[in-house]
């Protein structure tokens, strides 16, 4: 009888684990005299410690006239920079805000299917624990999404 109860308990405990997805957002902000540079990384990861999907958001806001010129330079640079991701099916790039004083780029990244070199460029890791540790070391504030 004890063996049956023990076997039943083991089956119950192993059957209770299921693969779930979780969300966490990491943010940092850098302000200079001319622009505000904000980075937001919205992540989806699972209980197997795999970082699955990321929305990497770069937002630039001009704080003065010199900042407006800087935003123009950033736009030009971003066009050239993003050409190297053309044809890559694991990255989708959108411009969600484009005005004289504000520019926002969003990179939708399928982490598990993205090349390691590209992940390094975005400072991403396939392992969520390593990624969140890296973000803490870079002074990102990470919070679980509601």
C-alpha positions in Angstrom: 0.0 0.0 0.0 2.9 2.4 0.8 4.4 1.7 -2.6 1.2 2.6 -4.3 0.8 5.8 -2.4 4.5 6.7 -3.1 4.0 5.9 -6.8 0.8 8.0 -6.9 2.6 10.9 -5.2 5.5 10.8 -7.7 3.1 10.7 -10.7 1.2 13.6 -9.3 4.3 15.7 -8.7 5.8 15.1 -12.1 2.5 15.7 -13.8 2.1 19.1 -12.2 4.9 20.7 -14.2 3.9 22.3 -17.4 5.7 24.6 -19.8 4.6 28.2 -19.2 5.6 31.5 -20.7 6.4 34.6 -18.7 6.9 38.2 -19.5 9.4 40.7 -18.2 10.3 44.2 -19.3 13.7 45.7 -18.9 14.3 49.5 -19.2 17.1 52.0 -19.2 17.4 55.7 -20.0 20.3 57.9 -20.9 19.9 61.6 -21.1 22.4 64.0 -22.6 22.2 67.7 -23.1 20.5 67.2 -26.5 18.6 63.9 -26.6 17.0 61.3 -24.4 17.9 57.7 -25.4 15.5 55.1 -24.0 15.8 51.3 -24.4 13.0 49.0 -23.5 13.3 45.2 -23.9 10.0 43.3 -23.6 10.8 39.6 -23.2 8.9 36.3 -23.3 10.6 33.4 -21.6 9.6 30.0 -20.3 10.2 27.9 -17.2 12.9 26.0 -19.1 15.0 29.2 -18.9 14.7 29.9 -22.6 14.3 33.4 -23.8 11.8 33.0 -26.6 10.8 36.4 -28.1 12.0 39.9 -27.6 10.7 43.3 -28.6 13.7 45.6 -28.5 12.6 49.2 -28.5 14.9 52.2 -29.0 13.3 55.6 -28.5 15.1 58.9 -29.1 13.7 62.2 -28.1 15.1 65.6 -29.0 15.5 67.9 -26.0 16.6 71.0 -28.0 17.4 72.2 -31.5 20.7 70.4 -31.5 18.8 67.2 -30.5 16.7 67.6 -33.6 19.8 67.5 -35.7 21.0 64.4 -33.8 17.7 62.7 -34.4 18.2 63.2 -38.2 21.6 61.7 -37.9 20.2 58.7 -36.0 17.5 58.1 -38.6 20.1 58.1 -41.4 22.4 55.8 -39.4 19.5 53.4 -38.5 18.6 53.0 -42.2 22.1 51.9 -43.0 22.4 49.7 -39.9 19.2 47.9 -40.5 20.1 46.9 -44.0 22.2 44.0 -42.6 19.0 42.4 -41.2 17.2 42.5 -44.6 16.0 39.0 -45.4 16.5 37.7 -41.9 13.3 35.9 -41.0 14.0 35.9 -37.2 14.0 39.7 -37.0 11.2 42.2 -38.0 11.9 45.9 -37.8 9.3 48.7 -37.6 9.5 52.4 -37.1 6.7 53.2 -34.7 7.4 56.9 -34.3 9.0 59.2 -36.8 8.7 62.9 -36.2 11.1 65.8 -36.0 11.6 65.5 -32.2 11.1 61.7 -31.7 12.2 58.5 -33.4 11.3 55.0 -32.3 12.5 51.7 -33.7 11.1 48.3 -32.7 13.0 45.0 -33.4 10.9 41.9 -33.0 13.3 39.1 -32.4 12.7 35.3 -32.4 15.6 34.6 -30.0 15.9 30.8 -30.3 16.1 31.1 -34.1 18.5 34.0 -34.3 22.2 33.8 -35.0 24.5 34.2 -32.0 26.3 37.1 -33.6 23.1 39.0 -34.0 22.1 38.2 -30.4 25.4 39.6 -29.2 24.7 42.9 -31.1 21.5 43.3 -29.1 23.1 41.9 -25.9 20.6 39.0 -25.8 21.2 35.5 -24.6 19.2 32.4 -25.4 19.2 31.5 -21.7 16.9 33.8 -19.8 18.9 33.7 -16.5 22.1 34.8 -18.3 20.1 37.5 -20.1 18.6 39.0 -16.9 21.9 38.9 -15.2 23.5 40.7 -18.1 20.7 43.3 -17.9 21.3 43.9 -14.2 25.0 44.4 -14.8 24.2 47.0 -17.5 21.9 48.9 -15.0 18.6 47.9 -16.7 15.6 47.8 -14.4 13.7 44.6 -15.1 10.1 44.0 -13.8 7.6 41.2 -14.4 4.9 42.3 -16.7 1.3 42.2 -15.4 
